Amino acid sequence: YMSGIIQGCPLSGSIFALTANPIIIMMVSALEASMDSEIDKINILRACADDIGVCLSGIAKLKILYKPFTLARHAAGLTLGIPKCNIVPLIPVSTRTVFSIKTWLAENISEWQTFLVLESAEYLGFLMGPMVDNTQVFCKASNKFFKRAKAIASAPVSSGANVIAYNRDAVTTLSYLMQLVDIPEKLSSIQHSLISSILKIPYRALGCAAFKLKQEIGAPAPTELKSLASATLVRAAVVTVESWRESLDILQSFFDNFATCEQMDLHKGTIVFSPSHWKSKSMAQRLEESLDFSNNKYHGIELSAAAAAAASAAADAAATKCKGKPKGVQKQFYQIFLNEFCEQSLCEIVRKWRLEHFSKMGDQGISR
């Protein structure tokens, strides 16, 4: 289950960045210069190595990007990989929508008329689009996670070695996506079966106690996925993605201004950020939720008042660090969420046992 990509010259990445940076600056400057109205503030360009993603207020803005890409082709030999270029509309993708976009491209930028028009597309490992839910985002990563976990469980080694391999090689396939997207409920519910196989014990023999085993197996305890996802999202909010509050303010501003709009006009750029057909949330919305402990509930985990207060205080402390990156944020929050997860799971088991036990005893038992 080990994988990876062999890299070439260590300088190649830096050389590419130096070459591409002036082109990126030109694109950003062109978009900023083309701002005709308030809605154009949504025009955002992001790049990571040779992967470029752009959010535009209307399809007509593509004409602004055509000139920098043409210059890049002539000056630096950097050409677009047309088969990999996708357009994701923020309205329901129908035959009519696709035809409208394709027709506009053919009339205005004929070289790009073969761009695919899709409901969703992958960018930097994240599946993006208004109709995307967390199950779709985690689809490929989940398959890799299950494949590795099963391979580890079948290995003829000790439980301790299995747990080390599970935490290192299986769980890490999910942690990248956990920074911005909630894990599917299926992953959380099936982990007990996987942990039983990895520890080589009967199913749910230890219950949630399996996630706190350390000395007993001579290795770190198996990682609880829901708690890790919560802690990872909090860490992303206070450490990794520092500009999300600004993005959230922009989103909220446009939502307030255009909440009455039902559709987006492809040419004029009228847009609403939370139409009824959207399933996905913005990155900024998810990160805001990761810091909101006021309702004593987070990421499917019912937090006690004490845990919510501790989590809120820890988040504030991490976010207000003056210099340097705060360390241990994810580990600290993982412990908070794990304790709550285990406590709530135990209460749920006791509740179910009581219901089953009393139902056998009849009304008299319920009274007692």
C-alpha positions as CSV (number, residue, x, y, z in Angstrom):
1,Y,0.0,0.0,0.0
2,M,3.0,2.3,0.0
3,S,3.0,4.9,-2.8
4,G,4.7,8.1,-3.9
5,I,6.0,10.1,-6.8
6,I,9.7,10.2,-7.6
7,Q,10.9,13.8,-7.8
8,G,13.5,15.2,-10.2
9,C,15.9,18.1,-9.7
10,P,15.3,19.8,-6.3
11,L,15.5,23.2,-8.1
12,S,12.8,22.5,-10.6
13,G,10.0,23.6,-8.4
14,S,11.7,26.9,-7.5
15,I,12.6,27.6,-11.1
16,F,9.0,27.0,-12.2
17,A,7.6,29.3,-9.5
18,L,10.0,32.0,-10.5
19,T,9.0,31.7,-14.1
20,A,5.2,31.4,-13.5
21,N,5.0,34.2,-10.8
22,P,5.0,37.2,-13.2
23,I,2.2,35.5,-15.2
24,I,0.2,35.0,-12.0
25,I,0.7,38.6,-11.0
26,M,-0.4,39.7,-14.5
27,M,-3.6,37.7,-14.2
28,V,-4.4,39.0,-10.7
29,S,-3.8,42.6,-11.8
30,A,-6.0,42.1,-14.9
31,L,-8.9,40.8,-12.8
32,E,-8.5,43.7,-10.3
33,A,-8.4,46.2,-13.1
34,S,-11.6,44.8,-14.6
35,M,-13.8,45.4,-11.5
36,D,-16.9,47.1,-12.8
37,S,-19.2,46.4,-9.9
38,E,-19.4,45.1,-6.3
39,I,-20.0,41.6,-7.5
40,D,-16.6,41.5,-9.2
41,K,-14.9,41.3,-5.7
42,I,-15.6,37.6,-6.0
43,N,-13.0,37.3,-8.7
44,I,-10.2,35.3,-7.0
45,L,-7.2,33.4,-8.5
46,R,-5.2,30.8,-6.6
47,A,-2.2,28.8,-7.8
48,C,-0.2,25.9,-6.3
49,A,2.7,24.9,-8.6
50,D,1.1,24.4,-12.0
51,D,-2.5,24.1,-10.7
52,I,-4.5,27.3,-11.2
53,G,-8.0,27.8,-9.9
54,V,-10.1,30.9,-10.6
55,C,-13.5,31.9,-9.2
56,L,-15.2,34.4,-11.5
57,S,-18.3,36.5,-11.3
58,G,-19.3,35.8,-14.9
59,I,-18.0,33.8,-17.8
60,A,-17.1,36.9,-19.7
61,K,-14.2,37.4,-17.3
62,L,-12.5,34.5,-19.0
63,K,-11.5,36.9,-21.8
64,I,-9.4,38.9,-19.3
65,L,-7.3,35.7,-18.5
66,Y,-6.8,34.7,-22.2
67,K,-4.1,37.4,-22.8
68,P,-1.9,36.4,-19.9
69,F,-2.1,32.7,-20.8
70,T,-1.3,33.5,-24.4
71,L,1.8,35.5,-23.3
72,A,2.9,32.6,-21.1
73,R,2.7,30.3,-24.1
74,H,4.9,32.5,-26.3
75,A,7.3,33.8,-23.6
76,A,7.9,30.8,-21.4
77,G,6.5,27.8,-23.3
78,L,3.8,27.3,-20.6
79,T,0.7,26.0,-22.2
80,L,-2.7,25.0,-20.8
81,G,-3.5,21.3,-20.6
82,I,-6.8,21.7,-22.3
83,P,-8.1,18.2,-21.5
84,K,-7.6,19.0,-17.8
85,C,-9.4,22.4,-17.9
86,N,-12.9,22.4,-16.4
87,I,-15.6,25.0,-15.9
88,V,-17.9,24.5,-12.9
89,P,-21.0,26.7,-13.0
90,L,-22.7,27.7,-9.7
91,I,-26.1,27.0,-11.1
92,P,-27.6,23.5,-11.9
93,V,-25.8,22.1,-14.9
94,S,-28.3,21.3,-17.6
95,T,-27.9,20.7,-21.3
96,R,-29.0,24.3,-21.8
97,T,-26.3,25.6,-19.5
98,V,-23.6,23.6,-21.2
99,F,-24.7,24.7,-24.6
100,S,-24.8,28.3,-23.5
101,I,-21.2,28.2,-22.2
102,K,-19.9,26.2,-25.1
103,T,-21.5,28.7,-27.6
104,W,-19.9,31.6,-25.8
105,L,-16.5,30.0,-25.8
106,A,-16.7,29.2,-29.5
107,E,-17.6,32.8,-30.3
108,N,-15.2,34.5,-28.0
109,I,-12.3,32.2,-27.2
110,S,-12.3,29.4,-29.8
111,E,-9.1,27.8,-28.4
112,W,-10.9,27.0,-25.2
113,Q,-14.2,25.7,-26.6
114,T,-13.3,22.2,-25.7
115,F,-13.1,23.0,-21.9
116,L,-15.3,20.5,-20.0
117,V,-18.4,21.9,-18.3
118,L,-19.0,19.8,-15.2
119,E,-21.0,19.8,-11.9
120,S,-17.8,19.4,-10.0
121,A,-14.0,19.2,-10.5
122,E,-11.0,18.3,-8.4
123,Y,-8.6,21.0,-7.4
124,L,-5.6,20.2,-5.1
125,G,-7.3,17.0,-4.0
126,F,-10.6,18.6,-3.1
127,L,-13.7,17.9,-5.2
128,M,-15.3,21.3,-5.7
129,G,-18.8,22.3,-6.9
130,P,-22.1,23.4,-5.4
131,M,-23.6,19.9,-5.6
132,V,-20.7,18.2,-3.9
133,D,-21.2,16.6,-0.5
134,N,-18.6,15.2,1.9
135,T,-19.2,11.6,0.8
136,Q,-18.1,12.5,-2.8
137,V,-15.1,14.5,-1.5
138,F,-13.8,11.6,0.5
139,C,-14.7,8.9,-2.1
140,K,-11.1,8.3,-3.4
141,A,-9.4,8.8,0.0
142,S,-11.9,6.5,1.7
143,N,-11.2,3.7,-0.8
144,K,-7.4,4.1,-0.2
145,F,-8.0,4.2,3.6
146,F,-10.0,0.9,3.6
147,K,-7.5,-0.8,1.3
148,R,-4.6,0.1,3.5
149,A,-6.4,-0.7,6.8
150,K,-7.4,-4.1,5.5
151,A,-3.9,-4.8,4.4
152,I,-2.5,-3.8,7.8
153,A,-5.1,-5.9,9.6
154,S,-4.1,-9.0,7.6
155,A,-0.4,-8.6,8.3
156,P,1.1,-11.4,10.6
157,V,2.5,-9.0,13.2
158,S,1.6,-7.9,16.7
159,S,-1.3,-5.6,17.6
160,G,1.1,-2.8,18.5
161,A,2.9,-2.9,15.2
162,N,-0.5,-2.9,13.4
163,V,-1.7,0.2,15.3
164,I,1.5,2.1,14.4
165,A,1.1,1.2,10.8
166,Y,-2.6,2.1,10.9
167,N,-2.0,5.5,12.4
168,R,0.9,6.2,10.1
169,D,-0.2,4.8,6.7
170,A,-4.1,4.5,6.8
171,V,-5.4,7.5,8.8
172,T,-3.0,9.9,7.1
173,T,-4.8,9.3,3.8
174,L,-7.8,11.1,5.3
175,S,-6.2,13.9,7.3
176,Y,-5.5,16.2,4.4
177,L,-9.2,16.4,3.4
178,M,-10.2,16.6,7.1
179,Q,-8.8,20.2,7.2
180,L,-11.8,21.6,5.3
181,V,-14.4,18.9,5.0
182,D,-16.5,16.9,7.5
183,I,-15.9,13.1,7.3
184,P,-18.8,11.0,6.2
185,E,-20.7,9.2,8.9
186,K,-19.9,5.9,7.3
187,L,-16.2,6.3,8.0
188,S,-16.9,7.1,11.7
189,S,-19.3,4.2,12.2
190,I,-17.2,1.5,10.4
191,Q,-14.0,2.3,12.3
192,H,-14.9,0.0,15.2
193,S,-14.8,-3.0,12.9
194,L,-11.5,-2.0,11.5
195,I,-10.0,-1.4,14.9
196,S,-11.1,-4.8,16.0
197,S,-9.4,-6.4,13.1
198,I,-6.2,-4.4,13.6
199,L,-6.1,-5.2,17.4
200,K,-7.1,-8.8,16.6
201,I,-9.9,-8.8,19.1
202,P,-13.7,-9.6,18.8
203,Y,-15.8,-6.8,17.4
204,R,-16.5,-4.0,19.9
205,A,-14.9,-6.1,22.6
206,L,-13.3,-2.9,24.1
207,G,-15.7,-0.4,22.8
208,C,-14.4,3.2,22.9
209,A,-11.7,2.1,25.4
210,A,-9.8,0.8,22.3
211,F,-9.0,4.4,21.4
212,K,-7.2,4.9,24.7
213,L,-5.0,1.8,24.8
214,K,-1.3,2.7,25.0
215,Q,0.7,0.7,27.5
216,E,-1.5,-2.4,27.0
217,I,-0.4,-2.8,23.4
218,G,3.0,-1.2,23.7
219,A,2.2,1.4,21.0
220,P,0.2,4.6,20.5
221,A,-3.6,4.1,20.8
222,P,-5.6,3.8,17.5
223,T,-6.7,7.1,16.2
224,E,-10.5,7.9,16.5
225,L,-11.5,9.4,13.2
226,K,-14.3,11.8,14.2
227,S,-12.2,13.3,17.0
228,L,-9.2,13.7,14.7
229,A,-11.4,15.3,12.0
230,S,-12.7,17.9,14.6
231,A,-9.2,18.6,15.9
232,T,-7.8,18.9,12.3
233,L,-10.5,21.4,11.3
234,V,-9.9,23.5,14.3
235,R,-6.2,23.5,13.6
236,A,-6.8,24.6,10.0
237,A,-9.0,27.5,11.3
238,V,-6.4,28.9,13.8
239,V,-3.1,27.9,12.2
240,T,-3.1,26.8,8.6
241,V,-5.7,29.0,6.7
242,E,-5.2,32.5,8.2
243,S,-7.3,34.4,5.6
244,W,-10.6,32.6,5.9
245,R,-12.2,35.3,8.0
246,E,-11.8,37.8,5.2
247,S,-13.3,35.3,2.8
248,L,-16.2,34.7,5.1
249,D,-16.9,38.5,5.3
250,I,-16.9,38.7,1.5
251,L,-19.3,35.7,1.2
252,Q,-21.6,37.1,3.9
253,S,-21.6,40.5,2.2
254,F,-22.7,39.0,-1.1
255,F,-25.2,36.7,0.5
256,D,-26.8,39.8,2.1
257,N,-26.8,41.7,-1.1
258,F,-28.0,39.0,-3.5
259,A,-30.1,36.7,-1.2
260,T,-33.2,37.3,-3.3
261,C,-31.6,36.1,-6.5
262,E,-32.8,32.7,-7.7
263,Q,-30.3,32.2,-10.6
264,M,-27.0,33.4,-11.8
265,D,-26.8,35.1,-15.1
266,L,-23.8,33.6,-16.9
267,H,-23.0,36.9,-18.7
268,K,-23.8,39.6,-16.2
269,G,-22.5,37.7,-13.2
270,T,-25.4,37.9,-10.8
271,I,-24.9,35.3,-8.1
272,V,-26.2,34.1,-4.8
273,F,-24.0,32.1,-2.5
274,S,-26.5,29.9,-0.8
275,P,-29.2,28.9,-3.3
276,S,-31.5,26.0,-2.3
277,H,-29.9,23.5,-4.7
278,W,-26.4,23.8,-3.2
279,K,-25.2,20.9,-1.0
280,S,-21.7,22.1,-0.2
281,K,-20.5,24.8,2.2
282,S,-17.7,27.2,1.6
283,M,-14.3,26.6,3.2
284,A,-14.8,29.8,5.3
285,Q,-18.2,28.6,6.6
286,R,-16.7,25.3,7.7
287,L,-13.8,27.0,9.4
288,E,-16.1,29.4,11.2
289,E,-18.1,26.4,12.5
290,S,-14.9,24.8,13.8
291,L,-14.5,27.7,16.2
292,D,-18.1,28.0,17.3
293,F,-18.6,26.1,20.5
294,S,-21.4,28.3,21.8
295,N,-24.1,25.6,21.1
296,N,-22.1,22.9,23.0
297,K,-22.2,20.8,19.8
298,Y,-19.5,20.4,17.2
299,H,-18.9,18.1,14.3
300,G,-21.6,15.6,15.5
301,I,-20.1,15.5,19.0
302,E,-22.2,16.8,21.9
303,L,-19.8,18.7,24.0
304,S,-20.4,19.1,27.7
305,A,-20.4,22.7,29.0
306,A,-16.9,22.1,30.5
307,A,-15.5,20.7,27.3
308,A,-17.0,23.5,25.2
309,A,-15.5,26.1,27.5
310,A,-12.1,24.4,27.4
311,A,-12.3,24.1,23.6
312,S,-13.3,27.8,23.2
313,A,-10.5,29.0,25.5
314,A,-7.9,26.8,23.7
315,A,-9.1,28.1,20.3
316,D,-8.9,31.7,21.5
317,A,-5.4,31.2,22.9
318,A,-4.1,29.6,19.7
319,A,-5.6,32.3,17.5
320,T,-4.1,35.1,19.5
321,K,-0.6,33.9,19.6
322,C,1.6,36.9,18.8
323,K,4.5,35.4,17.0
324,G,5.2,32.0,15.4
325,K,2.7,29.2,14.8
326,P,1.0,27.8,17.9
327,K,2.1,24.2,18.5
328,G,0.1,21.3,19.8
329,V,-3.2,22.7,18.8
330,Q,-4.4,19.5,17.0
331,K,-3.2,17.2,19.8
332,Q,-4.8,19.3,22.4
333,F,-8.2,19.4,20.7
334,Y,-8.0,15.8,19.7
335,Q,-7.9,14.9,23.4
336,I,-10.8,17.1,24.2
337,F,-13.0,15.7,21.4
338,L,-11.8,12.1,22.1
339,N,-12.9,12.3,25.8
340,E,-16.3,13.7,24.8
341,F,-16.7,11.0,22.1
342,C,-15.9,8.2,24.4
343,E,-18.1,9.6,27.2
344,Q,-21.1,10.1,24.8
345,S,-20.6,6.7,23.3
346,L,-20.7,5.1,26.7
347,C,-23.8,7.0,27.7
348,E,-25.5,5.8,24.4
349,I,-24.6,2.2,25.1
350,V,-26.0,2.4,28.7
351,R,-29.1,4.1,27.3
352,K,-29.7,1.4,24.7
353,W,-29.1,-1.4,27.3
354,R,-31.7,0.2,29.7
355,L,-34.3,0.5,26.9
356,E,-33.8,-3.2,26.0
357,H,-33.7,-4.3,29.6
358,F,-36.8,-2.4,30.6
359,S,-38.8,-3.4,27.5
360,K,-38.4,-7.1,28.5
361,M,-39.7,-6.3,32.0
362,G,-42.8,-4.5,30.8
363,D,-44.5,-1.4,32.3
364,Q,-43.5,-2.4,35.8
365,G,-39.9,-2.4,34.9
366,I,-40.1,1.0,33.3
367,S,-41.7,2.4,36.5
368,R,-38.9,1.0,38.5
